[in-house]
Amino acid sequence: MRIMTPEHSVETVDEDDEFASDAKSPAYDPYLEDYVLQLEKQLSVKAGMLEEALRLHRSFHLRLLTLEEGLAWKDNQLAELAQQYEDASLKASRVAGSDLQL
């Protein structure tokens, strides 16, 4: 098979050669190879950015869960204190009411 090289000369290539092109394949283009390498680099950088974003997302999710648990604990503690206050107020009002009747 004959293909065009970047220097525009004709070169014979064996059919079994892995770089042999068929009639529909374009000839080797060094600019295309550079473009592919550039795209691979961009993909690598973006994959790294995605990994970092996922790591941060997991970290923020865990922090949010911790904050929500703390908030629920504080809400329960506040409800207990409010109940203790109500019980103490009710008890104090009963004691004060019984003292007035004497």
C-alpha positions in Angstrom: 0.0 0.0 0.0 1.2 3.5 -0.7 0.7 6.5 1.7 1.7 10.1 1.8 4.2 11.1 4.5 4.4 14.6 6.0 7.1 15.5 3.5 4.6 14.6 0.7 6.7 11.8 -0.7 5.2 8.4 -1.5 6.1 5.5 0.8 5.2 1.9 0.5 3.8 0.3 3.7 3.1 -3.4 4.4 -0.6 -4.3 4.8 0.1 -5.9 8.1 1.8 -2.8 9.5 -0.2 -1.3 12.3 0.3 2.2 10.9 -0.9 1.2 7.5 -3.9 3.2 6.3 -6.8 2.1 4.2 -8.3 4.2 1.4 -10.6 6.1 3.8 -7.9 7.0 6.4 -6.0 10.3 6.1 -2.3 10.3 5.8 -0.1 10.8 8.9 -0.3 14.4 10.0 2.1 15.7 12.7 -0.2 18.6 13.5 -3.0 16.2 14.2 -0.7 14.2 16.5 0.2 17.4 18.4 -3.5 18.2 18.7 -4.3 14.8 20.1 -1.5 15.1 22.6 -2.9 18.5 23.6 -6.3 17.1 24.1 -4.9 14.3 26.2 -3.2 16.8 28.4 -6.3 18.8 28.8 -8.3 15.6 29.6 -5.7 14.7 32.2 -5.9 18.2 33.8 -9.7 18.2 33.9 -9.8 14.6 35.3 -7.5 15.9 38.1 -9.8 18.9 38.7 -12.8 16.5 38.8 -11.1 14.3 41.3 -10.4 17.3 43.5 -13.9 18.6 43.2 -15.3 15.2 44.2 -12.9 15.1 47.2 -14.0 18.5 48.3 -17.7 17.6 47.8 -17.3 14.5 50.0 -15.5 16.6 52.6 -18.1 19.3 52.6 -20.9 16.7 52.8 -19.3 15.1 55.9 -18.9 18.6 57.5 -22.5 19.4 56.8 -23.7 16.1 58.3 -21.6 16.9 61.4 -23.1 20.3 61.7 -26.6 19.0 61.3 -26.0 16.4 64.0 -24.7 19.1 66.3 -27.7 21.3 65.5 -30.1 18.4 66.3 -28.3 17.7 69.6 -28.5 21.4 70.5 -32.2 21.5 69.6 -32.8 18.5 71.9 -30.8 20.1 74.7 -32.7 23.3 74.3 -36.0 21.4 74.4 -34.9 19.6 77.6 -34.0 22.9 79.3 -37.3 24.5 78.2 -39.1 21.5 79.8 -37.1 21.8 83.0 -38.0 25.5 83.1 -41.7 24.8 82.6 -41.6 22.1 85.3 -39.7 24.4 87.7 -42.1 27.3 87.0 -45.2 25.1 87.5 -43.8 23.8 90.8 -42.9 27.3 92.0 -46.3 28.5 91.2 -47.9 25.6 93.1 -45.7 26.3 96.1 -46.5 30.0 96.0 -50.2 29.3 95.6 -50.2 26.9 98.6 -48.3 29.5 100.7 -51.0 32.1 99.9 -53.8 29.9 101.2 -52.3 29.5 104.6 
